[in-house]
Amino acid sequence: MRLLLVEDDDHVAAALSAILKKHGFDVTHARNGEEALQAVLPAANAGRAPFGVVLLDLGLPDQDGYQVCGKIRKLTTTPVIMVTARADVRSRIHGLNLGADDYVVKPYDTGELLARIHAVSRRSAPDADDAGTGGPGGGNGGTDEAAPLRLGAVTVELPTRRVTVAGAEVQLTRKEFDLLALLAQRPGVVFRREQIISEVWRTSWEGTGRTLEVHVASLRAKLRMPALIETVRGVGYRLVAPAA
């Protein structure tokens, strides 16, 4: 797999590149935001396989890492993993809203980083078909998926992956929509954390649990309905359908 490493510290980049290459990755190193953006352009990848993952450090010398993430997302659908020292939930949500697929908080374990890289690369291929399958629950039958799911002021359209609140469209990331769609198809039913991670992230890796928490927080904020998704302590989450 080709991997774009965006890291301004040459010593860190060299050490990390050595580890990644040992695990079979073809690493391209970009030292700043501009180099990263140039690297993902189609012209720069003519005749080569596209990058499988972008590993983006947010502490770049020329541009804010969040801005670079947003620009990369406009140029390519390649999964982006943010590397950040900011551990607060708000910073993570901001990155996910810009299109990042995952994040790693410094200092991180190399094994964790490799697991996250493999996890997002596995997710990216099925996601390309989400619009045609309706995402999670796609095997329940085409006739059921054609009808919008109405949850009070919230409407979820599975075939078009469109969500509106009181008629106003809400822009969700791929995983935010998949998470909401899963819960919305069975309102009131408690979904175990392990089940959600398996169906939405298509992995059983335990470390994804923190990512799930961030996505739930982001959904609550975007929909402006904190009570819509209820945390069932020690179990998981369920969608509480509001009164019509």
MOSUL-V910195 format. One record per pair of residues at least 4 apart in sequence whose C-alpha atoms are under 7 Angstrom apart, sorted by sequence separation. I is the first residue (numbers start at 1). GAP is how many residues later the second one is. If there is no record, write none. Layout:
# MOSUL-V910195
i->I gap->GAP
i->I gap->GAP
This chain:
# MOSUL-V910195
i->9 gap->4
i->10 gap->4
i->11 gap->4
i->12 gap->4
i->13 gap->4
i->14 gap->4
i->15 gap->4
i->16 gap->4
i->17 gap->4
i->18 gap->4
i->19 gap->4
i->20 gap->4
i->21 gap->4
i->31 gap->4
i->32 gap->4
i->33 gap->4
i->34 gap->4
i->35 gap->4
i->36 gap->4
i->37 gap->4
i->40 gap->4
i->41 gap->4
i->42 gap->4
i->60 gap->4
i->63 gap->4
i->64 gap->4
i->65 gap->4
i->66 gap->4
i->67 gap->4
i->68 gap->4
i->69 gap->4
i->70 gap->4
i->71 gap->4
i->72 gap->4
i->73 gap->4
i->88 gap->4
i->89 gap->4
i->90 gap->4
i->91 gap->4
i->92 gap->4
i->93 gap->4
i->94 gap->4
i->95 gap->4
i->96 gap->4
i->104 gap->4
i->108 gap->4
i->109 gap->4
i->110 gap->4
i->111 gap->4
i->112 gap->4
i->113 gap->4
i->114 gap->4
i->115 gap->4
i->116 gap->4
i->117 gap->4
i->118 gap->4
i->119 gap->4
i->120 gap->4
i->123 gap->4
i->124 gap->4
i->126 gap->4
i->129 gap->4
i->130 gap->4
i->131 gap->4
i->134 gap->4
i->141 gap->4
i->142 gap->4
i->150 gap->4
i->151 gap->4
i->157 gap->4
i->158 gap->4
i->164 gap->4
i->165 gap->4
i->172 gap->4
i->173 gap->4
i->174 gap->4
i->175 gap->4
i->176 gap->4
i->177 gap->4
i->178 gap->4
i->179 gap->4
i->180 gap->4
i->181 gap->4
i->183 gap->4
i->191 gap->4
i->192 gap->4
i->193 gap->4
i->194 gap->4
i->195 gap->4
i->196 gap->4
i->197 gap->4
i->198 gap->4
i->208 gap->4
i->209 gap->4
i->210 gap->4
i->211 gap->4
i->212 gap->4
i->213 gap->4
i->214 gap->4
i->215 gap->4
i->216 gap->4
i->217 gap->4
i->218 gap->4
i->219 gap->4
i->220 gap->4
i->221 gap->4
i->232 gap->4
i->20 gap->5
i->21 gap->5
i->30 gap->5
i->39 gap->5
i->45 gap->5
i->60 gap->5
i->63 gap->5
i->86 gap->5
i->95 gap->5
i->96 gap->5
i->130 gap->5
i->133 gap->5
i->150 gap->5
i->157 gap->5
i->164 gap->5
i->165 gap->5
i->172 gap->5
i->191 gap->5
i->197 gap->5
i->198 gap->5
i->220 gap->5
i->221 gap->5
i->231 gap->5
i->232 gap->5
i->7 gap->6
i->21 gap->6
i->30 gap->6
i->58 gap->6
i->59 gap->6
i->149 gap->6
i->150 gap->6
i->156 gap->6
i->157 gap->6
i->163 gap->6
i->164 gap->6
i->197 gap->6
i->198 gap->6
i->220 gap->6
i->231 gap->6
i->58 gap->7
i->148 gap->7
i->149 gap->7
i->156 gap->7
i->163 gap->7
i->197 gap->7
i->230 gap->7
i->231 gap->7
i->57 gap->8
i->58 gap->8
i->148 gap->8
i->149 gap->8
i->155 gap->8
i->156 gap->8
i->229 gap->8
i->230 gap->8
i->104 gap->9
i->148 gap->9
i->155 gap->9
i->229 gap->9
i->230 gap->9
i->17 gap->10
i->148 gap->10
i->154 gap->10
i->155 gap->10
i->194 gap->10
i->229 gap->10
i->230 gap->10
i->134 gap->11
i->154 gap->11
i->197 gap->11
i->228 gap->11
i->229 gap->11
i->153 gap->12
i->154 gap->12
i->228 gap->12
i->145 gap->13
i->146 gap->13
i->153 gap->13
i->228 gap->13
i->145 gap->14
i->82 gap->18
i->87 gap->18
i->81 gap->19
i->86 gap->19
i->101 gap->19
i->80 gap->20
i->81 gap->20
i->82 gap->20
i->83 gap->20
i->84 gap->20
i->85 gap->20
i->80 gap->21
i->81 gap->21
i->82 gap->21
i->83 gap->21
i->84 gap->21
i->85 gap->21
i->179 gap->21
i->3 gap->22
i->5 gap->22
i->79 gap->22
i->80 gap->22
i->81 gap->22
i->82 gap->22
i->83 gap->22
i->84 gap->22
i->178 gap->22
i->2 gap->23
i->3 gap->23
i->4 gap->23
i->5 gap->23
i->6 gap->23
i->7 gap->23
i->8 gap->23
i->83 gap->23
i->1 gap->24
i->2 gap->24
i->3 gap->24
i->4 gap->24
i->5 gap->24
i->6 gap->24
i->7 gap->24
i->8 gap->24
i->54 gap->24
i->56 gap->24
i->58 gap->24
i->134 gap->24
i->1 gap->25
i->2 gap->25
i->3 gap->25
i->4 gap->25
i->5 gap->25
i->6 gap->25
i->7 gap->25
i->53 gap->25
i->54 gap->25
i->55 gap->25
i->56 gap->25
i->57 gap->25
i->58 gap->25
i->134 gap->25
i->175 gap->25
i->6 gap->26
i->52 gap->26
i->53 gap->26
i->54 gap->26
i->55 gap->26
i->56 gap->26
i->57 gap->26
i->58 gap->26
i->73 gap->26
i->33 gap->27
i->51 gap->27
i->52 gap->27
i->53 gap->27
i->54 gap->27
i->55 gap->27
i->56 gap->27
i->57 gap->27
i->132 gap->27
i->32 gap->28
i->70 gap->28
i->131 gap->28
i->32 gap->29
i->33 gap->29
i->66 gap->29
i->69 gap->29
i->70 gap->29
i->131 gap->29
i->6 gap->30
i->32 gap->30
i->33 gap->30
i->69 gap->30
i->131 gap->30
i->69 gap->31
i->41 gap->34
i->33 gap->35
i->37 gap->35
i->176 gap->39
i->79 gap->41
i->79 gap->42
i->136 gap->42
i->193 gap->42
i->135 gap->43
i->176 gap->43
i->192 gap->43
i->193 gap->43
i->192 gap->44
i->79 gap->45
i->136 gap->45
i->137 gap->45
i->191 gap->45
i->192 gap->45
i->136 gap->46
i->190 gap->46
i->191 gap->46
i->4 gap->47
i->190 gap->47
i->191 gap->47
i->2 gap->48
i->3 gap->48
i->190 gap->48
i->2 gap->49
i->3 gap->49
i->4 gap->49
i->5 gap->49
i->6 gap->49
i->7 gap->49
i->189 gap->49
i->2 gap->50
i->3 gap->50
i->4 gap->50
i->5 gap->50
i->6 gap->50
i->7 gap->50
i->188 gap->50
i->1 gap->51
i->3 gap->51
i->4 gap->51
i->5 gap->51
i->6 gap->51
i->187 gap->51
i->188 gap->51
i->8 gap->52
i->187 gap->52
i->188 gap->52
i->187 gap->53
i->187 gap->54
i->183 gap->55
i->184 gap->55
i->183 gap->56
i->165 gap->58
i->136 gap->63
i->53 gap->64
i->136 gap->64
i->53 gap->68
i->52 gap->69
i->99 gap->74
i->97 gap->76
i->123 gap->78
i->123 gap->79
i->119 gap->84
i->152 gap->89
i->151 gap->90
i->152 gap->90
i->151 gap->91
i->152 gap->91
i->152 gap->92
i->93 gap->121
i->92 gap->122
i->89 gap->125
i->93 gap->125
